Amino acid sequence: MKPADRKRDPLYVQKGFGLKKQIKGLLQNDYHSRLVDVLREHGHSMRFEDVTIRLAKDFGFCYGVDRAVDLAYETREHFPDKTLYITNEIIHNPYVNRRLVELGVRFLGQGYTLEDVSEEDVVILPAFGVSVQEMERLRGIGCVLVDTTCGSVMNVWRRVRQYVSEGRTSVIHGKYYHEETRATSSRAREGGAHYIIVLDEEQAGLVCDYIRRAPGALSREALLERFAPAVSPGFDPDRDLGKIGVANQTTMLSSESLRIAEMFRQAIAERYGPAEEGNRFRSFDTICSATQDLQDAALELGRSGPLDVVLVIGGYNSSNTTHLVEISSQFCSAFHVDGPGELASCEEIYHQPLGSKERVLARGWLPQGPVTVGITAGASTPNRIVGETIERLLEVRGIPMNQILYDRTGVNLPVVEGSASES
């Protein structure tokens, strides 16, 4: 079905239901933080007794996440009596997904399957999108589909479809198991084309060495074994790496995506010669602007002055949050936490270390005496969780709650110390 046809399809909703005013109060209650507002009003930096909080200039919800959450809430408002499903987590944040469950949204794969969905039901497609195969199955059921797929993700899809039309193999910088990359790679298969997914520069180097026939490069069999879960069925590196197009998962580290694209350009040029490069290689920067803004802001936060520690707030399965941890770790100790409950005390913190998939307990994380704490958050993290995490930080340092500038009714309380820039 062509995009123009979808706009007229009553079973396919992409632009919402015009109910923003009706859901405004609920969204405000679920996701707003007065403390975050106050920090912004004070130049993103304030001191509370001996704790200085420095908040990144850009953090938290991006436009695509805002839209996905708004549309999910509108869907519940528009269909109060229908059964609502969602194909996966709408975004990678436990609080947001828990709120949808509380609103009565059923998550496929969590006690429900496509077999439970009927034509009378409504299915929400998450911000990461769904695969071509999933979309075909859902359309076959005949249920209403509410599509919250991020525009930046759909931009990547357009690129890989262009590669398919040009007879190229898509080289995707991403995580082969990530929902977004699975959806993208399914589009790279249309028309019988192929793809290979590389996680990082190390994996890209292995493929580039194979392209250029470098000494010590993996054999065909070793390459296929190494990338077994990350290539299309029937992928043949001898046939399918001669004409390529590079794309990426939108939440990857942008600087690494650019380096990987350049690695493949050089490999193609070395193997086939500069005259063939233009025909055999294509690349477009498909990192979303919001992801880039968060990464730039994390760099700016680290470079703007000494930090003792950085808290990076976001879901543990959030790719873009992980890259903020990677950036922040260049400057000081950085701890990836998914919310305020991870701050057990000023001595103990639960967090997920960079490169790990396990939540662990760290001790001695917060220095004694005057301390400056940087705060940033992934694109799926609501302001409410950011604010509550800062509150918890101050609480474990024994700073009275009446010094946090506001109460639960939103009434400002007296500023005790003033902003860091004023002191």
LUMNU-26919 format. One line per field, with one value per residue (C-alpha): residue number from 0; residue in three letters; x, y, z. Coordinates in steps of 0.2 Angstrom, whole numbers, plus 5000, padded with zeros to 4 digits. Each point is the difference from the previous one (the first is absolute). Layout:
BEGIN
pos	[NUM,...]
code	[ALA,...]
u	[X,...]
v	[Y,...]
w	[Z,...]
//
This chain:
BEGIN
pos	[0,1,2,3,4,5,6,7,8,9,10,11,12,13,14,15,16,17,18,19,20,21,22,23,24,25,26,27,28,29,30,31,32,33,34,35,36,37,38,39,40,41,42,43,44,45,46,47,48,49,50,51,52,53,54,55,56,57,58,59,60,61,62,63,64,65,66,67,68,69,70,71,72,73,74,75,76,77,78,79,80,81,82,83,84,85,86,87,88,89,90,91,92,93,94,95,96,97,98,99,100,101,102,103,104,105,106,107,108,109,110,111,112,113,114,115,116,117,118,119,120,121,122,123,124,125,126,127,128,129,130,131,132,133,134,135,136,137,138,139,140,141,142,143,144,145,146,147,148,149,150,151,152,153,154,155,156,157,158,159,160,161,162,163,164,165,166,167,168,169,170,171,172,173,174,175,176,177,178,179,180,181,182,183,184,185,186,187,188,189,190,191,192,193,194,195,196,197,198,199,200,201,202,203,204,205,206,207,208,209,210,211,212,213,214,215,216,217,218,219,220,221,222,223,224,225,226,227,228,229,230,231,232,233,234,235,236,237,238,239,240,241,242,243,244,245,246,247,248,249,250,251,252,253,254,255,256,257,258,259,260,261,262,263,264,265,266,267,268,269,270,271,272,273,274,275,276,277,278,279,280,281,282,283,284,285,286,287,288,289,290,291,292,293,294,295,296,297,298,299,300,301,302,303,304,305,306,307,308,309,310,311,312,313,314,315,316,317,318,319,320,321,322,323,324,325,326,327,328,329,330,331,332,333,334,335,336,337,338,339,340,341,342,343,344,345,346,347,348,349,350,351,352,353,354,355,356,357,358,359,360,361,362,363,364,365,366,367,368,369,370,371,372,373,374,375,376,377,378,379,380,381,382,383,384,385,386,387,388,389,390,391,392,393,394,395,396,397,398,399,400,401,402,403,404,405,406,407,408,409,410,411,412,413,414,415,416,417,418,419,420,421,422]
code	[MET,LYS,PRO,ALA,ASP,ARG,LYS,ARG,ASP,PRO,LEU,TYR,VAL,GLN,LYS,GLY,PHE,GLY,LEU,LYS,LYS,GLN,ILE,LYS,GLY,LEU,LEU,GLN,ASN,ASP,TYR,HIS,SER,ARG,LEU,VAL,ASP,VAL,LEU,ARG,GLU,HIS,GLY,HIS,SER,MET,ARG,PHE,GLU,ASP,VAL,THR,ILE,ARG,LEU,ALA,LYS,ASP,PHE,GLY,PHE,CYS,TYR,GLY,VAL,ASP,ARG,ALA,VAL,ASP,LEU,ALA,TYR,GLU,THR,ARG,GLU,HIS,PHE,PRO,ASP,LYS,THR,LEU,TYR,ILE,THR,ASN,GLU,ILE,ILE,HIS,ASN,PRO,TYR,VAL,ASN,ARG,ARG,LEU,VAL,GLU,LEU,GLY,VAL,ARG,PHE,LEU,GLY,GLN,GLY,TYR,THR,LEU,GLU,ASP,VAL,SER,GLU,GLU,ASP,VAL,VAL,ILE,LEU,PRO,ALA,PHE,GLY,VAL,SER,VAL,GLN,GLU,MET,GLU,ARG,LEU,ARG,GLY,ILE,GLY,CYS,VAL,LEU,VAL,ASP,THR,THR,CYS,GLY,SER,VAL,MET,ASN,VAL,TRP,ARG,ARG,VAL,ARG,GLN,TYR,VAL,SER,GLU,GLY,ARG,THR,SER,VAL,ILE,HIS,GLY,LYS,TYR,TYR,HIS,GLU,GLU,THR,ARG,ALA,THR,SER,SER,ARG,ALA,ARG,GLU,GLY,GLY,ALA,HIS,TYR,ILE,ILE,VAL,LEU,ASP,GLU,GLU,GLN,ALA,GLY,LEU,VAL,CYS,ASP,TYR,ILE,ARG,ARG,ALA,PRO,GLY,ALA,LEU,SER,ARG,GLU,ALA,LEU,LEU,GLU,ARG,PHE,ALA,PRO,ALA,VAL,SER,PRO,GLY,PHE,ASP,PRO,ASP,ARG,ASP,LEU,GLY,LYS,ILE,GLY,VAL,ALA,ASN,GLN,THR,THR,MET,LEU,SER,SER,GLU,SER,LEU,ARG,ILE,ALA,GLU,MET,PHE,ARG,GLN,ALA,ILE,ALA,GLU,ARG,TYR,GLY,PRO,ALA,GLU,GLU,GLY,ASN,ARG,PHE,ARG,SER,PHE,ASP,THR,ILE,CYS,SER,ALA,THR,GLN,ASP,LEU,GLN,ASP,ALA,ALA,LEU,GLU,LEU,GLY,ARG,SER,GLY,PRO,LEU,ASP,VAL,VAL,LEU,VAL,ILE,GLY,GLY,TYR,ASN,SER,SER,ASN,THR,THR,HIS,LEU,VAL,GLU,ILE,SER,SER,GLN,PHE,CYS,SER,ALA,PHE,HIS,VAL,ASP,GLY,PRO,GLY,GLU,LEU,ALA,SER,CYS,GLU,GLU,ILE,TYR,HIS,GLN,PRO,LEU,GLY,SER,LYS,GLU,ARG,VAL,LEU,ALA,ARG,GLY,TRP,LEU,PRO,GLN,GLY,PRO,VAL,THR,VAL,GLY,ILE,THR,ALA,GLY,ALA,SER,THR,PRO,ASN,ARG,ILE,VAL,GLY,GLU,THR,ILE,GLU,ARG,LEU,LEU,GLU,VAL,ARG,GLY,ILE,PRO,MET,ASN,GLN,ILE,LEU,TYR,ASP,ARG,THR,GLY,VAL,ASN,LEU,PRO,VAL,VAL,GLU,GLY,SER,ALA,SER,GLU,SER]
u	[5000,5007,5002,4986,4988,5004,4994,4983,5000,4988,5010,5017,5002,5016,4996,4990,4982,5000,4999,5015,4989,4991,5017,5010,4996,5004,5017,5004,4997,5010,5015,5002,5013,5000,5017,5007,4991,5008,5017,4998,4994,5017,5011,5000,5011,4996,5008,4991,5011,5016,4992,5001,4988,5005,4987,5004,4993,4991,4994,4985,4984,5003,4987,4998,4997,4989,4989,5000,4994,4987,4993,4999,4991,4988,4997,4994,4989,4992,4997,4995,4990,5012,5013,5017,5016,5018,5012,5015,5006,4994,5017,5014,4995,4992,4990,4991,4997,4993,4988,4993,4997,4991,4989,4995,5012,5005,5018,5002,5014,4995,4986,4992,5003,4994,4988,4990,4998,4983,4994,4990,5016,5013,5018,5013,5016,5015,5012,5013,4988,4996,5007,4992,4994,4992,4991,4993,4994,4991,4992,4994,4991,4990,5003,5002,5019,5006,5018,5011,5016,5013,5003,5018,4998,4990,5013,5012,4987,4999,5019,5001,4986,5010,5015,4988,4994,5019,5004,5011,5003,4996,5013,4992,5009,4989,4996,4992,4989,4993,4982,5004,5014,4989,4987,5013,5008,4983,4999,5017,4994,4986,5003,5012,5014,5011,5008,5013,5000,5016,5000,5016,5016,5008,4986,5000,5019,4998,4988,5011,5015,4990,4994,5018,5007,5012,5013,4993,4982,4987,4996,4983,4994,5007,4992,4983,5002,5005,4985,4988,4986,5004,4998,4985,4996,5010,5013,5016,5014,5009,4984,4992,5014,5005,4986,4995,4990,5003,4986,4999,4989,4995,5005,5018,5015,5000,5019,5002,4987,5010,5016,4993,4993,5017,5008,4989,5002,5019,4999,4989,5012,5015,4992,4992,5009,4995,4991,4988,4997,4985,4991,5004,4998,4986,4998,4988,5001,4984,5004,4985,5002,4993,5013,5014,4994,5000,5017,5007,4992,5008,5017,4997,4995,5016,5011,4991,5009,5006,4987,5002,4987,4987,4983,4993,4982,4991,4994,5013,4995,5001,5014,5001,5001,5015,5009,4997,5009,5014,5002,4999,5013,5013,4999,4997,4991,4983,4986,4985,4985,4982,4992,5001,4998,5018,5007,5000,5011,5014,5011,4991,4993,4992,5005,5004,5018,5005,5001,4990,4983,4999,4995,5013,5003,5014,5007,5008,4992,4997,5015,4999,5001,4995,4995,4995,4988,4996,4983,4995,4986,4996,4987,4987,5002,4986,5004,4990,5013,5014,4993,4997,5017,5008,4988,5006,5018,4997,4991,5014,5012,4988,4994,4983,4986,4994,5017,4995,4990,4983,4987,4988,4987,5012,5002,5018,5009,5013,5017,5013,5016,4997,5006,5018,5004,4995,5011]
v	[5000,5017,5014,5010,4986,4998,5017,4995,4983,5001,4985,5009,5015,5010,5018,4998,5003,5019,4997,5009,5011,4986,4990,5016,4998,4982,5002,5015,4989,4985,5008,5018,5006,5017,4997,4998,5016,5009,4994,5006,5017,5001,4996,4981,5002,5002,4997,4991,5002,4991,4991,5009,4993,5003,4995,4997,5013,4986,4984,4989,4999,5004,5004,4983,4993,5014,4996,4982,5002,5013,4989,4985,5011,5007,4982,4995,5016,4997,4981,4999,4984,4991,4987,5009,4990,5006,4990,5004,5013,5016,5007,4994,5007,4989,5014,5005,4982,4996,5015,4993,4983,5010,5008,4983,4998,4982,4996,4986,4988,5003,4988,5004,4995,5005,4985,5010,5015,5002,5011,5010,5004,5015,4997,5013,4999,5006,5015,4987,4994,4982,4988,4998,4983,5006,5013,4988,4989,5014,5006,4983,5000,5016,5009,5019,5004,5015,5004,5009,4996,5014,5011,4998,4981,5001,5011,4985,4989,5011,4999,4981,4999,5011,4989,4985,5009,5003,4982,5003,4990,5011,5001,5005,5006,4994,4986,4986,4996,5017,5003,5015,4990,4985,5011,5009,4984,4993,5014,4997,4982,5007,4994,4987,5011,4997,5008,4998,5008,5006,5005,5010,5005,4984,4990,5013,4997,4981,5003,5014,4988,4987,5013,5005,4982,5006,4988,4991,5003,4988,4986,5000,4986,5009,5016,4992,4991,5016,5010,4986,5009,5016,4996,4997,4982,4995,5014,4997,5011,4997,5005,5013,5011,5007,5013,5007,5014,5005,5004,4999,4998,5018,4998,4995,5011,5012,5002,4981,4999,5013,4991,4983,5008,5007,4983,4991,5014,4998,4981,5001,5013,4989,4984,5007,5017,5018,5000,4986,5008,5011,4985,4987,5011,5010,5008,5012,5006,4993,5004,5010,5018,4997,4986,5012,5014,4989,4994,5017,5006,4986,5005,5018,4996,4990,5014,5015,4997,4987,4987,4987,4988,4999,4991,4995,4996,4988,4982,4987,4994,5017,5001,5019,5001,4988,5011,5015,4989,4997,5019,5005,4987,5010,5013,4991,4986,4998,4989,4994,4999,4997,5011,5006,4983,4996,5012,4990,5012,5012,4985,4987,5001,4987,5003,4992,5001,5005,4984,4989,4994,4997,5012,5001,5008,5013,5007,5017,5008,5017,5009,5009,5018,5013,4990,5005,4988,5000,4994,4994,4988,4990,5004,4989,5007,5011,5016,4993,4986,5013,5011,4985,4994,5017,5001,4982,5006,5015,4989,4987,5015,5005,5016,5004,4999,5018,5006,4992,5015,4993,4989,4987,5014,5009,5015,5007,5000,5012,4998,4996,5000,5008,4995,4994,5013,5013,4993]
w	[5000,4995,5013,4992,5002,5018,5004,4994,5009,5015,5007,5000,5011,4999,5004,5016,5005,5004,5019,5006,5012,5007,5005,5005,5019,5000,4991,5011,5016,4993,4992,5006,5013,5009,5006,4982,4995,5015,4995,4982,5006,5010,4985,5003,5015,5018,5017,5015,5015,4995,4985,4983,4986,4982,4988,4981,4989,4990,5008,5001,4989,4982,4987,4994,5018,5004,4985,5004,5017,4996,4986,5012,5013,4986,4995,5017,5001,4983,5002,5019,4997,4988,5004,4997,4996,4996,4991,5011,5013,4992,5006,5011,5016,5014,5008,4983,4996,5017,4999,4983,5009,5014,4986,4994,4985,4997,4995,4987,5006,5018,5003,4983,4982,4983,5001,5014,4988,4991,4987,5013,5009,4999,4998,5004,4990,5011,4996,4993,4987,4996,4986,4983,5005,5017,4990,4987,5014,5009,4984,4997,5017,4995,5016,5002,4999,5009,4994,5011,4990,5002,4984,5002,4999,4985,4992,5002,4992,4985,4998,5001,4987,4989,5002,4995,4985,4995,5002,5016,5015,5016,5013,5016,5015,5014,5012,4991,5014,5002,4995,4989,4991,4997,4992,4989,4995,4995,4987,4994,4995,4988,4982,5006,5005,5014,5016,5013,5017,5009,5018,5001,4992,5004,4991,4985,4999,4998,4985,4992,5001,4991,4987,4996,5001,5014,5006,5015,4996,5005,4988,4992,5012,5015,4996,4998,5016,5009,4993,5000,5010,4991,4981,4989,4995,4985,5003,4990,5004,4983,4990,5012,5006,4983,5000,5017,5008,5019,5012,5019,5014,5005,5018,4997,5004,4986,4999,4999,4986,4990,5003,4994,4984,4996,5004,4987,4987,5001,4999,4984,4993,5004,4993,4984,4997,5002,4983,5006,5018,4995,4992,5013,5016,5008,5017,5009,5018,5007,5018,5006,5005,5017,5004,4994,5011,5015,4996,4997,5016,5010,4992,5005,5018,5002,4992,5009,5017,5012,5005,5014,4993,4987,5001,4983,5002,4988,4997,5002,4982,4993,4986,5000,5019,4999,4988,5012,5013,4988,4997,5018,5006,4991,5013,5017,5008,4991,5006,4990,5010,4995,5014,5018,5008,4994,5012,5016,5010,4998,5002,4989,4982,4989,4982,4983,4996,4982,4989,5012,5000,5019,5013,5014,5017,5002,5016,5004,4984,5007,5007,5017,5002,4987,4984,4982,4992,4981,4995,4983,4993,4985,4987,5008,5018,5006,5010,5015,5001,4998,5014,5012,4997,5005,5015,5006,4997,5012,5012,5002,5004,5014,4992,5006,4987,5004,4991,4984,4995,4998,5007,4992,4997,4989,5012,5000,5017,5005,4991,5014,4991,4983,4983,4998,4988,5013,5014]
//
